[in-house]
Every structure is written in C-alpha cells, then in structure tokens.
Amino acid sequence: MDGTRLQDTARQRALELPGSEQVYPFGPEHEVFKVRGRVFLLMTELEAGPVVTLKAAPIDAEALRESHPGIGPGYHMNKRHWITLYPDVPDAAGADADLVHELVTESYRLVVGKLPRADRPIDPAAFGVRPSR
C-alpha cells in the first residue's frame, strides 16, 4: 500500500470513530487524531514517505513488528506502546486496508479504555469486536 493510500485509509477510519477529532497541534505537517483530548493516531511524512503511528498493546506491538516488515517501533513515541506503519516496504507482507482499519480501531479502543468511564464515547470492551461464529 502506498503512503497516500495508507494515510487516507487510516484517516477515513479515524473520522468514523465516535468522539474522534482531527487536530494539528504540531503544525500542518503533523495530522493528529484524538478522542476526548487523548491521541490515538498521528500521521506525518518521513524520508520513507507518509507514515501512520498508532497506539498498540505492548505484546501486540512486538508481534506486529516481528510479522510485518512494514511495521516498526513508534516514530518519536514510546517504542513499547506505539507502532509506525510504513508504506511500500520491500518484501513486506503488506498493510492492506483491513489491517489498517483494525489497527486504527484497536488504537482508539486502547485510548478510550484509559478514559474515565463517564468520558468514554463507547464501551471499549465491546466496540469493534467481531462476534464469534
């Protein structure tokens, strides 16, 4: 997935999430999405091209980095709790739209889960979870 499509896919999903707001606190080159004032997605452009940085549970972040060459430690973020998705990494398994959608949703759920219950726009335990078959 090229960088533009990567960011467009992440942006589209972020804008669908309840209580999500798009802001530019670090200037026009850094697009940030927050829920109730807390960051769950950042987008910018690096030498590698447009990138997406998301919150992830530490165990998931490690597994994602190991299984997807296009996913690395969070750029300028806590490397244990954040991941960065890079575009068009050679020999990458490929960050397809479904994976990006899932990672944005999980980042959002993690951040909402840390909010006081009264401030949560959704129930993080149930939101975005696909029912068992």
N, CA, C and O atoms as CSV, one atom per row, in Angstrom:
chain,resi,resn,atom,element,x,y,z
A,1,MET,N,N,0.866,-1.167,0.000
A,1,MET,CA,C,0.000,0.000,0.000
A,1,MET,C,C,0.910,1.227,0.000
A,1,MET,O,O,1.827,1.326,0.816
A,2,ASP,N,N,0.657,2.150,-0.908
A,2,ASP,CA,C,1.497,3.354,-0.931
A,2,ASP,C,C,1.124,4.278,0.225
A,2,ASP,O,O,0.074,4.118,0.848
A,3,GLY,N,N,1.995,5.245,0.504
A,3,GLY,CA,C,1.831,6.114,1.659
A,3,GLY,C,C,0.557,6.931,1.657
A,3,GLY,O,O,-0.074,7.110,2.698
A,4,THR,N,N,0.178,7.427,0.494
A,4,THR,CA,C,-1.038,8.235,0.409
A,4,THR,C,C,-2.260,7.392,0.740
A,4,THR,O,O,-3.133,7.823,1.493
A,5,ARG,N,N,-2.321,6.195,0.177
A,5,ARG,CA,C,-3.456,5.310,0.453
A,5,ARG,C,C,-3.448,4.868,1.918
A,5,ARG,O,O,-4.502,4.764,2.545
A,6,LEU,N,N,-2.268,4.612,2.454
A,6,LEU,CA,C,-2.136,4.240,3.865
A,6,LEU,C,C,-2.744,5.315,4.759
A,6,LEU,O,O,-3.560,5.014,5.631
A,7,GLN,N,N,-2.348,6.562,4.543
A,7,GLN,CA,C,-2.882,7.653,5.366
A,7,GLN,C,C,-4.361,7.902,5.094
A,7,GLN,O,O,-5.118,8.180,6.023
A,8,ASP,N,N,-4.781,7.807,3.844
A,8,ASP,CA,C,-6.204,8.006,3.529
A,8,ASP,C,C,-7.071,6.958,4.230
A,8,ASP,O,O,-8.136,7.277,4.759
A,9,THR,N,N,-6.608,5.710,4.230
A,9,THR,CA,C,-7.356,4.625,4.880
A,9,THR,C,C,-7.436,4.864,6.385
A,9,THR,O,O,-8.504,4.723,6.982
A,10,ALA,N,N,-6.317,5.224,6.994
A,10,ALA,CA,C,-6.298,5.493,8.439
A,10,ALA,C,C,-7.178,6.695,8.784
A,10,ALA,O,O,-7.941,6.656,9.750
A,11,ARG,N,N,-7.070,7.751,7.998
A,11,ARG,CA,C,-7.860,8.970,8.236
A,11,ARG,C,C,-9.357,8.667,8.149
A,11,ARG,O,O,-10.137,9.081,9.006
A,12,GLN,N,N,-9.741,7.943,7.106
A,12,GLN,CA,C,-11.164,7.616,6.917
A,12,GLN,C,C,-11.705,6.843,8.119
A,12,GLN,O,O,-12.790,7.146,8.616
A,13,ARG,N,N,-10.954,5.850,8.584
A,13,ARG,CA,C,-11.415,5.076,9.740
A,13,ARG,C,C,-11.473,5.942,10.993
A,13,ARG,O,O,-12.442,5.877,11.749
A,14,ALA,N,N,-10.445,6.747,11.214
A,14,ALA,CA,C,-10.407,7.599,12.412
A,14,ALA,C,C,-11.604,8.542,12.455
A,14,ALA,O,O,-12.186,8.762,13.517
A,15,LEU,N,N,-11.967,9.090,11.318
A,15,LEU,CA,C,-13.094,10.034,11.271
A,15,LEU,C,C,-14.436,9.356,11.522
A,15,LEU,O,O,-15.407,10.023,11.878
A,16,GLU,N,N,-14.502,8.037,11.340
A,16,GLU,CA,C,-15.738,7.281,11.590
A,16,GLU,C,C,-15.956,6.996,13.076
A,16,GLU,O,O,-17.074,6.690,13.489
A,17,LEU,N,N,-14.924,7.091,13.860
A,17,LEU,CA,C,-14.996,6.677,15.265
A,17,LEU,C,C,-15.668,7.740,16.141
A,17,LEU,O,O,-15.363,8.926,16.017
A,18,PRO,N,N,-16.584,7.320,17.027
A,18,PRO,CA,C,-17.307,8.263,17.879
A,18,PRO,C,C,-16.372,9.121,18.736
A,18,PRO,O,O,-15.467,8.602,19.391
A,19,GLY,N,N,-16.595,10.422,18.725
A,19,GLY,CA,C,-15.828,11.340,19.549
A,19,GLY,C,C,-14.451,11.688,19.004
A,19,GLY,O,O,-13.688,12.405,19.651
A,20,SER,N,N,-14.133,11.184,17.821
A,20,SER,CA,C,-12.820,11.446,17.231
A,20,SER,C,C,-12.748,12.880,16.713
A,20,SER,O,O,-13.711,13.403,16.152
A,21,GLU,N,N,-11.580,13.506,16.912
A,21,GLU,CA,C,-11.377,14.848,16.367
A,21,GLU,C,C,-10.009,14.913,15.701
A,21,GLU,O,O,-9.039,14.328,16.183
A,22,GLN,N,N,-9.949,15.624,14.604
A,22,GLN,CA,C,-8.728,15.810,13.831
A,22,GLN,C,C,-8.151,17.177,14.184
A,22,GLN,O,O,-8.839,18.192,14.075
A,23,VAL,N,N,-6.878,17.200,14.610
A,23,VAL,CA,C,-6.238,18.443,15.016
A,23,VAL,C,C,-4.810,18.497,14.462
A,23,VAL,O,O,-4.263,17.493,14.007
A,24,TYR,N,N,-4.225,19.695,14.513
A,24,TYR,CA,C,-2.859,19.916,14.025
A,24,TYR,C,C,-2.049,20.666,15.089
A,24,TYR,O,O,-1.632,21.801,14.857
A,25,PRO,N,N,-1.818,20.037,16.266
A,25,PRO,CA,C,-1.139,20.742,17.360
A,25,PRO,C,C,0.353,20.982,17.104
A,25,PRO,O,O,0.959,21.829,17.760
A,26,PHE,N,N,0.945,20.252,16.168
A,26,PHE,CA,C,2.374,20.374,15.893
A,26,PHE,C,C,2.656,21.008,14.539
A,26,PHE,O,O,3.780,20.948,14.041
A,27,GLY,N,N,1.622,21.620,13.939
A,27,GLY,CA,C,1.781,22.243,12.633
A,27,GLY,C,C,1.078,21.443,11.555
A,27,GLY,O,O,0.660,20.310,11.793
A,28,PRO,N,N,0.942,22.026,10.366
A,28,PRO,CA,C,0.160,21.408,9.300
A,28,PRO,C,C,0.742,20.101,8.766
A,28,PRO,O,O,0.034,19.338,8.109
A,29,GLU,N,N,2.010,19.834,9.036
A,29,GLU,CA,C,2.620,18.603,8.527
A,29,GLU,C,C,2.416,17.406,9.459
A,29,GLU,O,O,2.855,16.299,9.147
A,30,HIS,N,N,1.760,17.616,10.586
A,30,HIS,CA,C,1.507,16.543,11.551
A,30,HIS,C,C,0.015,16.472,11.850
A,30,HIS,O,O,-0.515,17.264,12.630
A,31,GLU,N,N,-0.643,15.526,11.230
A,31,GLU,CA,C,-2.087,15.321,11.414
A,31,GLU,C,C,-2.287,14.391,12.620
A,31,GLU,O,O,-1.707,13.307,12.676
A,32,VAL,N,N,-3.106,14.821,13.574
A,32,VAL,CA,C,-3.298,14.082,14.816
A,32,VAL,C,C,-4.791,13.835,15.027
A,32,VAL,O,O,-5.622,14.709,14.783
A,33,PHE,N,N,-5.109,12.625,15.484
A,33,PHE,CA,C,-6.496,12.299,15.828
A,33,PHE,C,C,-6.546,11.980,17.310
A,33,PHE,O,O,-5.736,11.217,17.836
A,34,LYS,N,N,-7.534,12.595,17.973
A,34,LYS,CA,C,-7.711,12.432,19.412
A,34,LYS,C,C,-9.138,12.000,19.705
A,34,LYS,O,O,-10.055,12.216,18.913
A,35,VAL,N,N,-9.295,11.380,20.874
A,35,VAL,CA,C,-10.609,11.112,21.423
A,35,VAL,C,C,-10.583,11.668,22.837
A,35,VAL,O,O,-9.742,11.280,23.649
A,36,ARG,N,N,-11.502,12.573,23.129
A,36,ARG,CA,C,-11.591,13.236,24.436
A,36,ARG,C,C,-10.229,13.813,24.862
A,36,ARG,O,O,-9.843,13.742,26.029
A,37,GLY,N,N,-9.517,14.382,23.884
A,37,GLY,CA,C,-8.258,15.052,24.159
A,37,GLY,C,C,-7.031,14.160,24.211
A,37,GLY,O,O,-5.931,14.649,24.470
A,38,ARG,N,N,-7.191,12.869,23.973
A,38,ARG,CA,C,-6.052,11.931,24.034
A,38,ARG,C,C,-5.750,11.379,22.638
A,38,ARG,O,O,-6.651,10.961,21.912
A,39,VAL,N,N,-4.496,11.387,22.291
A,39,VAL,CA,C,-4.037,10.981,20.957
A,39,VAL,C,C,-4.151,9.471,20.775
A,39,VAL,O,O,-3.773,8.693,21.652
A,40,PHE,N,N,-4.691,9.065,19.595
A,40,PHE,CA,C,-4.683,7.648,19.239
A,40,PHE,C,C,-4.093,7.405,17.854
A,40,PHE,O,O,-3.862,6.253,17.487
A,41,LEU,N,N,-3.840,8.467,17.069
A,41,LEU,CA,C,-3.278,8.308,15.733
A,41,LEU,C,C,-2.531,9.579,15.342
A,41,LEU,O,O,-3.018,10.689,15.556
A,42,LEU,N,N,-1.356,9.402,14.774
A,42,LEU,CA,C,-0.577,10.527,14.252
A,42,LEU,C,C,-0.161,10.190,12.829
A,42,LEU,O,O,0.133,9.035,12.522
A,43,MET,N,N,-0.137,11.186,11.969
A,43,MET,CA,C,0.324,10.987,10.596
A,43,MET,C,C,1.254,12.126,10.216
A,43,MET,O,O,1.004,13.289,10.531
A,44,THR,N,N,2.332,11.766,9.530
A,44,THR,CA,C,3.287,12.754,9.041
A,44,THR,C,C,4.003,12.152,7.838
A,44,THR,O,O,3.681,11.048,7.399
A,45,GLU,N,N,4.961,12.877,7.318
A,45,GLU,CA,C,5.756,12.367,6.212
A,45,GLU,C,C,7.219,12.339,6.625
A,45,GLU,O,O,7.751,13.319,7.146
A,46,LEU,N,N,7.862,11.201,6.385
A,46,LEU,CA,C,9.279,10.999,6.662
A,46,LEU,C,C,10.003,10.767,5.335
A,46,LEU,O,O,9.389,10.822,4.270
A,47,GLU,N,N,11.297,10.511,5.405
A,47,GLU,CA,C,12.039,10.177,4.189
A,47,GLU,C,C,11.435,8.968,3.491
A,47,GLU,O,O,11.438,8.890,2.262
A,48,ALA,N,N,10.919,8.027,4.270
A,48,ALA,CA,C,10.304,6.812,3.727
A,48,ALA,C,C,8.953,7.091,3.074
A,48,ALA,O,O,8.397,6.219,2.406
A,49,GLY,N,N,8.424,8.294,3.261
A,49,GLY,CA,C,7.110,8.654,2.726
A,49,GLY,C,C,6.129,8.886,3.852
A,49,GLY,O,O,6.522,8.963,5.016
A,50,PRO,N,N,4.847,8.998,3.514
A,50,PRO,CA,C,3.814,9.200,4.536
A,50,PRO,C,C,3.734,7.986,5.466
A,50,PRO,O,O,3.756,6.841,5.014
A,51,VAL,N,N,3.642,8.253,6.766
A,51,VAL,CA,C,3.553,7.180,7.758
A,51,VAL,C,C,2.373,7.412,8.694
A,51,VAL,O,O,1.838,8.516,8.793
A,52,VAL,N,N,1.986,6.338,9.376
A,52,VAL,CA,C,0.891,6.357,10.345
A,52,VAL,C,C,1.425,5.765,11.641
A,52,VAL,O,O,2.010,4.682,11.631
A,53,THR,N,N,1.231,6.461,12.755
A,53,THR,CA,C,1.671,5.981,14.066
A,53,THR,C,C,0.446,5.771,14.946
A,53,THR,O,O,-0.419,6.640,15.053
A,54,LEU,N,N,0.390,4.591,15.577
A,54,LEU,CA,C,-0.778,4.170,16.356
A,54,LEU,C,C,-0.365,3.582,17.697
A,54,LEU,O,O,0.743,3.068,17.844
A,55,LYS,N,N,-1.259,3.662,18.667
A,55,LYS,CA,C,-1.056,3.022,19.970
A,55,LYS,C,C,-1.328,1.524,19.793
A,55,LYS,O,O,-2.186,1.121,19.007
A,56,ALA,N,N,-0.578,0.715,20.541
A,56,ALA,CA,C,-0.778,-0.737,20.500
A,56,ALA,C,C,-0.400,-1.320,21.856
A,56,ALA,O,O,0.481,-0.805,22.544
A,57,ALA,N,N,-1.069,-2.385,22.221
A,57,ALA,CA,C,-0.688,-3.103,23.441
A,57,ALA,C,C,0.734,-3.627,23.231
A,57,ALA,O,O,1.056,-4.080,22.132
A,58,PRO,N,N,1.593,-3.577,24.252
A,58,PRO,CA,C,2.984,-3.988,24.069
A,58,PRO,C,C,3.173,-5.360,23.430
A,58,PRO,O,O,4.023,-5.516,22.553
A,59,ILE,N,N,2.409,-6.340,23.845
A,59,ILE,CA,C,2.549,-7.690,23.277
A,59,ILE,C,C,2.145,-7.705,21.808
A,59,ILE,O,O,2.774,-8.384,20.997
A,60,ASP,N,N,1.091,-6.952,21.462
A,60,ASP,CA,C,0.654,-6.864,20.070
A,60,ASP,C,C,1.661,-6.087,19.227
A,60,ASP,O,O,1.934,-6.451,18.084
A,61,ALA,N,N,2.207,-5.023,19.792
A,61,ALA,CA,C,3.189,-4.216,19.062
A,61,ALA,C,C,4.394,-5.066,18.688
A,61,ALA,O,O,4.890,-4.994,17.564
A,62,GLU,N,N,4.856,-5.865,19.629
A,62,GLU,CA,C,6.009,-6.735,19.369
A,62,GLU,C,C,5.691,-7.755,18.272
A,62,GLU,O,O,6.487,-7.955,17.355
A,63,ALA,N,N,4.538,-8.391,18.371
A,63,ALA,CA,C,4.142,-9.392,17.373
A,63,ALA,C,C,3.978,-8.762,15.988
A,63,ALA,O,O,4.389,-9.345,14.985
A,64,LEU,N,N,3.382,-7.582,15.939
A,64,LEU,CA,C,3.197,-6.902,14.650
A,64,LEU,C,C,4.536,-6.538,14.014
A,64,LEU,O,O,4.724,-6.706,12.810
A,65,ARG,N,N,5.463,-6.039,14.828
A,65,ARG,CA,C,6.784,-5.682,14.298
A,65,ARG,C,C,7.517,-6.916,13.779
A,65,ARG,O,O,8.223,-6.840,12.773
A,66,GLU,N,N,7.355,-8.042,14.452
A,66,GLU,CA,C,8.031,-9.272,14.040
A,66,GLU,C,C,7.416,-9.878,12.781
A,66,GLU,O,O,8.125,-10.480,11.974
A,67,SER,N,N,6.110,-9.724,12.608
A,67,SER,CA,C,5.440,-10.385,11.488
A,67,SER,C,C,5.230,-9.496,10.263
A,67,SER,O,O,4.901,-10.005,9.192
A,68,HIS,N,N,5.412,-8.187,10.393
A,68,HIS,CA,C,5.203,-7.265,9.275
A,68,HIS,C,C,6.410,-6.336,9.129
A,68,HIS,O,O,6.608,-5.444,9.955
A,69,PRO,N,N,7.216,-6.539,8.088
A,69,PRO,CA,C,8.374,-5.653,7.883
A,69,PRO,C,C,7.993,-4.179,7.735
A,69,PRO,O,O,8.829,-3.305,7.966
A,70,GLY,N,N,6.766,-3.892,7.360
A,70,GLY,CA,C,6.309,-2.516,7.191
A,70,GLY,C,C,5.811,-1.862,8.468
A,70,GLY,O,O,5.299,-0.743,8.439
A,71,ILE,N,N,5.962,-2.563,9.600
A,71,ILE,CA,C,5.554,-2.019,10.892
A,71,ILE,C,C,6.782,-1.965,11.788
A,71,ILE,O,O,7.469,-2.967,11.988
A,72,GLY,N,N,7.045,-0.773,12.325
A,72,GLY,CA,C,8.200,-0.586,13.194
A,72,GLY,C,C,7.811,0.062,14.503
A,72,GLY,O,O,6.636,0.355,14.724
A,73,PRO,N,N,8.783,0.294,15.379
A,73,PRO,CA,C,8.514,0.988,16.639
A,73,PRO,C,C,7.954,2.384,16.358
A,73,PRO,O,O,8.246,2.970,15.316
A,74,GLY,N,N,7.172,2.903,17.259
A,74,GLY,CA,C,6.552,4.218,17.083
A,74,GLY,C,C,7.588,5.312,16.861
A,74,GLY,O,O,8.486,5.506,17.680
A,75,TYR,N,N,7.456,6.013,15.764
A,75,TYR,CA,C,8.370,7.096,15.422
A,75,TYR,C,C,8.195,8.247,16.414
A,75,TYR,O,O,7.108,8.817,16.512
A,76,HIS,N,N,9.237,8.590,17.137
A,76,HIS,CA,C,9.237,9.646,18.159
A,76,HIS,C,C,8.200,9.408,19.264
A,76,HIS,O,O,7.688,10.355,19.862
A,77,MET,N,N,7.902,8.149,19.523
A,77,MET,CA,C,6.934,7.787,20.561
A,77,MET,C,C,7.547,6.686,21.425
A,77,MET,O,O,8.629,6.185,21.120
A,78,ASN,N,N,6.857,6.312,22.499
A,78,ASN,CA,C,7.278,5.200,23.341
A,78,ASN,C,C,7.286,3.939,22.474
A,78,ASN,O,O,6.247,3.525,21.961
A,79,LYS,N,N,8.444,3.347,22.319
A,79,LYS,CA,C,8.613,2.211,21.397
A,79,LYS,C,C,7.871,0.960,21.850
A,79,LYS,O,O,7.618,0.063,21.047
A,80,ARG,N,N,7.532,0.898,23.096
A,80,ARG,CA,C,6.820,-0.274,23.618
A,80,ARG,C,C,5.312,-0.188,23.365
A,80,ARG,O,O,4.654,-1.211,23.174
A,81,HIS,N,N,4.772,1.019,23.363
A,81,HIS,CA,C,3.322,1.206,23.295
A,81,HIS,C,C,2.824,1.784,21.971
A,81,HIS,O,O,1.617,1.941,21.786
A,82,TRP,N,N,3.728,2.100,21.054
A,82,TRP,CA,C,3.323,2.708,19.783
A,82,TRP,C,C,4.019,2.007,18.626
A,82,TRP,O,O,5.150,1.539,18.759
A,83,ILE,N,N,3.328,1.940,17.484
A,83,ILE,CA,C,3.894,1.370,16.263
A,83,ILE,C,C,3.741,2.384,15.132
A,83,ILE,O,O,2.844,3.227,15.156
A,84,THR,N,N,4.620,2.293,14.152
A,84,THR,CA,C,4.509,3.123,12.960
A,84,THR,C,C,4.380,2.218,11.746
A,84,THR,O,O,5.148,1.272,11.576
A,85,LEU,N,N,3.396,2.523,10.905
A,85,LEU,CA,C,3.178,1.800,9.657
A,85,LEU,C,C,3.869,2.575,8.545
A,85,LEU,O,O,3.640,3.772,8.370
A,86,TYR,N,N,4.720,1.876,7.795
A,86,TYR,CA,C,5.471,2.478,6.698
A,86,TYR,C,C,4.896,1.998,5.368
A,86,TYR,O,O,4.409,0.871,5.278
A,87,PRO,N,N,4.947,2.842,4.333
A,87,PRO,CA,C,4.418,2.440,3.030
A,87,PRO,C,C,5.416,1.617,2.226
A,87,PRO,O,O,6.628,1.763,2.386
A,88,ASP,N,N,4.904,0.765,1.375
A,88,ASP,CA,C,5.684,0.076,0.343
A,88,ASP,C,C,7.041,-0.442,0.779
A,88,ASP,O,O,8.035,-0.226,0.085
A,89,VAL,N,N,7.101,-1.115,1.903
A,89,VAL,CA,C,8.372,-1.700,2.331
A,89,VAL,C,C,8.623,-2.931,1.463
A,89,VAL,O,O,7.748,-3.790,1.354
A,90,PRO,N,N,9.805,-3.035,0.843
A,90,PRO,CA,C,10.092,-4.211,0.010
A,90,PRO,C,C,9.924,-5.504,0.797
A,90,PRO,O,O,10.291,-5.585,1.970
A,91,ASP,N,N,9.370,-6.502,0.143
A,91,ASP,CA,C,9.142,-7.822,0.729
A,91,ASP,C,C,8.211,-7.800,1.940
A,91,ASP,O,O,8.175,-8.755,2.716
A,92,ALA,N,N,7.464,-6.718,2.099
A,92,ALA,CA,C,6.532,-6.646,3.231
A,92,ALA,C,C,5.323,-7.530,2.962
A,92,ALA,O,O,4.927,-7.742,1.816
A,93,ALA,N,N,4.750,-8.037,4.040
A,93,ALA,CA,C,3.528,-8.831,3.912
A,93,ALA,C,C,2.400,-7.946,3.396
A,93,ALA,O,O,1.404,-8.439,2.867
A,94,GLY,N,N,2.565,-6.631,3.556
A,94,GLY,CA,C,1.588,-5.700,3.021
A,94,GLY,C,C,0.577,-5.262,4.053
A,94,GLY,O,O,-0.119,-6.090,4.640
A,95,ALA,N,N,0.493,-3.972,4.275
A,95,ALA,CA,C,-0.535,-3.434,5.160
A,95,ALA,C,C,-1.758,-3.159,4.308
A,95,ALA,O,O,-1.848,-2.108,3.674
A,96,ASP,N,N,-2.690,-4.081,4.285
A,96,ASP,CA,C,-3.877,-3.858,3.481
A,96,ASP,C,C,-4.896,-3.034,4.267
A,96,ASP,O,O,-4.727,-2.784,5.461
A,97,ALA,N,N,-5.940,-2.624,3.585
A,97,ALA,CA,C,-6.939,-1.741,4.193
A,97,ALA,C,C,-7.577,-2.360,5.440
A,97,ALA,O,O,-7.847,-1.649,6.408
A,98,ASP,N,N,-7.819,-3.668,5.430
A,98,ASP,CA,C,-8.437,-4.316,6.589
A,98,ASP,C,C,-7.517,-4.249,7.812
A,98,ASP,O,O,-7.975,-3.995,8.926
A,99,LEU,N,N,-6.233,-4.477,7.597
A,99,LEU,CA,C,-5.289,-4.412,8.712
A,99,LEU,C,C,-5.194,-2.994,9.255
A,99,LEU,O,O,-5.200,-2.803,10.471
A,100,VAL,N,N,-5.109,-2.003,8.390
A,100,VAL,CA,C,-5.043,-0.606,8.831
A,100,VAL,C,C,-6.308,-0.256,9.611
A,100,VAL,O,O,-6.234,0.355,10.677
A,101,HIS,N,N,-7.449,-0.638,9.087
A,101,HIS,CA,C,-8.737,-0.399,9.756
A,101,HIS,C,C,-8.733,-1.007,11.152
A,101,HIS,O,O,-9.140,-0.360,12.116
A,102,GLU,N,N,-8.271,-2.254,11.260
A,102,GLU,CA,C,-8.230,-2.951,12.544
A,102,GLU,C,C,-7.260,-2.274,13.524
A,102,GLU,O,O,-7.573,-2.131,14.706
A,103,LEU,N,N,-6.094,-1.862,13.036
A,103,LEU,CA,C,-5.101,-1.242,13.915
A,103,LEU,C,C,-5.549,0.134,14.402
A,103,LEU,O,O,-5.287,0.493,15.550
A,104,VAL,N,N,-6.214,0.903,13.554
A,104,VAL,CA,C,-6.736,2.210,13.979
A,104,VAL,C,C,-7.819,2.009,15.038
A,104,VAL,O,O,-7.844,2.707,16.051
A,105,THR,N,N,-8.708,1.052,14.796
A,105,THR,CA,C,-9.779,0.765,15.755
A,105,THR,C,C,-9.211,0.320,17.096
A,105,THR,O,O,-9.683,0.757,18.146
A,106,GLU,N,N,-8.205,-0.542,17.070
A,106,GLU,CA,C,-7.609,-1.030,18.319
A,106,GLU,C,C,-6.901,0.103,19.060
A,106,GLU,O,O,-6.987,0.177,20.286
A,107,SER,N,N,-6.210,0.977,18.352
A,107,SER,CA,C,-5.559,2.126,18.973
A,107,SER,C,C,-6.599,2.992,19.695
A,107,SER,O,O,-6.402,3.390,20.843
A,108,TYR,N,N,-7.683,3.269,19.015
A,108,TYR,CA,C,-8.791,4.049,19.576
A,108,TYR,C,C,-9.340,3.375,20.836
A,108,TYR,O,O,-9.531,4.028,21.861
A,109,ARG,N,N,-9.593,2.053,20.752
A,109,ARG,CA,C,-10.136,1.305,21.890
A,109,ARG,C,C,-9.198,1.361,23.093
A,109,ARG,O,O,-9.649,1.511,24.228
A,110,LEU,N,N,-7.885,1.239,22.843
A,110,LEU,CA,C,-6.918,1.301,23.935
A,110,LEU,C,C,-6.952,2.658,24.644
A,110,LEU,O,O,-6.905,2.726,25.872
A,111,VAL,N,N,-7.031,3.718,23.870
A,111,VAL,CA,C,-7.062,5.064,24.456
A,111,VAL,C,C,-8.374,5.294,25.196
A,111,VAL,O,O,-8.372,5.815,26.312
A,112,VAL,N,N,-9.488,4.913,24.590
A,112,VAL,CA,C,-10.796,5.077,25.246
A,112,VAL,C,C,-10.841,4.272,26.542
A,112,VAL,O,O,-11.433,4.718,27.525
A,113,GLY,N,N,-10.227,3.101,26.554
A,113,GLY,CA,C,-10.211,2.253,27.743
A,113,GLY,C,C,-9.513,2.891,28.937
A,113,GLY,O,O,-9.756,2.494,30.077
A,114,LYS,N,N,-8.656,3.863,28.695
A,114,LYS,CA,C,-7.946,4.556,29.781
A,114,LYS,C,C,-8.681,5.817,30.244
A,114,LYS,O,O,-8.277,6.441,31.225
A,115,LEU,N,N,-9.746,6.192,29.552
A,115,LEU,CA,C,-10.534,7.364,29.941
A,115,LEU,C,C,-11.430,7.026,31.133
A,115,LEU,O,O,-11.795,5.864,31.312
A,116,PRO,N,N,-11.788,8.012,31.943
A,116,PRO,CA,C,-12.797,7.763,32.976
A,116,PRO,C,C,-14.089,7.260,32.314
A,116,PRO,O,O,-14.452,7.723,31.233
A,117,ARG,N,N,-14.760,6.344,32.943
A,117,ARG,CA,C,-15.968,5.738,32.346
A,117,ARG,C,C,-16.970,6.777,31.835
A,117,ARG,O,O,-17.556,6.605,30.766
A,118,ALA,N,N,-17.160,7.835,32.587
A,118,ALA,CA,C,-18.138,8.859,32.203
A,118,ALA,C,C,-17.743,9.590,30.917
A,118,ALA,O,O,-18.603,10.160,30.245
A,119,ASP,N,N,-16.463,9.580,30.569
A,119,ASP,CA,C,-15.988,10.285,29.375
A,119,ASP,C,C,-15.902,9.395,28.141
A,119,ASP,O,O,-15.641,9.889,27.043
A,120,ARG,N,N,-16.114,8.114,28.300
A,120,ARG,CA,C,-15.965,7.176,27.180
A,120,ARG,C,C,-17.137,7.291,26.200
A,120,ARG,O,O,-18.292,7.144,26.599
A,121,PRO,N,N,-16.844,7.554,24.914
A,121,PRO,CA,C,-17.920,7.628,23.930
A,121,PRO,C,C,-18.449,6.252,23.527
A,121,PRO,O,O,-19.512,6.145,22.914
A,122,ILE,N,N,-17.703,5.197,23.874
A,122,ILE,CA,C,-18.100,3.821,23.550
A,122,ILE,C,C,-17.644,2.915,24.684
A,122,ILE,O,O,-16.877,3.330,25.554
A,123,ASP,N,N,-18.124,1.671,24.667
A,123,ASP,CA,C,-17.631,0.654,25.589
A,123,ASP,C,C,-16.451,-0.027,24.896
A,123,ASP,O,O,-16.659,-0.771,23.937
A,124,PRO,N,N,-15.224,0.204,25.353
A,124,PRO,CA,C,-14.068,-0.330,24.650
A,124,PRO,C,C,-14.002,-1.867,24.621
A,124,PRO,O,O,-13.350,-2.447,23.752
A,125,ALA,N,N,-14.670,-2.510,25.561
A,125,ALA,CA,C,-14.657,-3.982,25.579
A,125,ALA,C,C,-15.528,-4.573,24.481
A,125,ALA,O,O,-15.309,-5.711,24.064
A,126,ALA,N,N,-16.502,-3.826,24.013
A,126,ALA,CA,C,-17.430,-4.359,23.007
A,126,ALA,C,C,-17.299,-3.704,21.641
A,126,ALA,O,O,-17.655,-4.318,20.635
A,127,PHE,N,N,-16.804,-2.486,21.577
A,127,PHE,CA,C,-16.750,-1.740,20.328
A,127,PHE,C,C,-15.746,-2.350,19.347
A,127,PHE,O,O,-14.587,-2.589,19.686
A,128,GLY,N,N,-16.218,-2.592,18.133
A,128,GLY,CA,C,-15.329,-3.073,17.082
A,128,GLY,C,C,-14.934,-4.520,17.191
A,128,GLY,O,O,-14.143,-5.008,16.385
A,129,VAL,N,N,-15.477,-5.229,18.187
A,129,VAL,CA,C,-15.175,-6.646,18.341
A,129,VAL,C,C,-16.143,-7.434,17.492
A,129,VAL,O,O,-17.361,-7.295,17.607
A,130,ARG,N,N,-15.576,-8.265,16.636
A,130,ARG,CA,C,-16.425,-9.080,15.755
A,130,ARG,C,C,-16.986,-10.254,16.544
A,130,ARG,O,O,-16.255,-10.903,17.292
A,131,PRO,N,N,-18.288,-10.536,16.383
A,131,PRO,CA,C,-18.883,-11.653,17.121
A,131,PRO,C,C,-18.280,-12.990,16.682
A,131,PRO,O,O,-17.893,-13.149,15.525
A,132,SER,N,N,-18.201,-13.949,17.609
A,132,SER,CA,C,-17.710,-15.283,17.304
A,132,SER,C,C,-18.693,-15.994,16.403
A,132,SER,O,O,-19.903,-15.770,16.455
A,133,ARG,N,N,-18.137,-16.856,15.578
A,133,ARG,CA,C,-19.024,-17.618,14.660
A,133,ARG,C,C,-19.290,-18.980,15.212
A,133,ARG,O,O,-20.007,-19.767,14.594
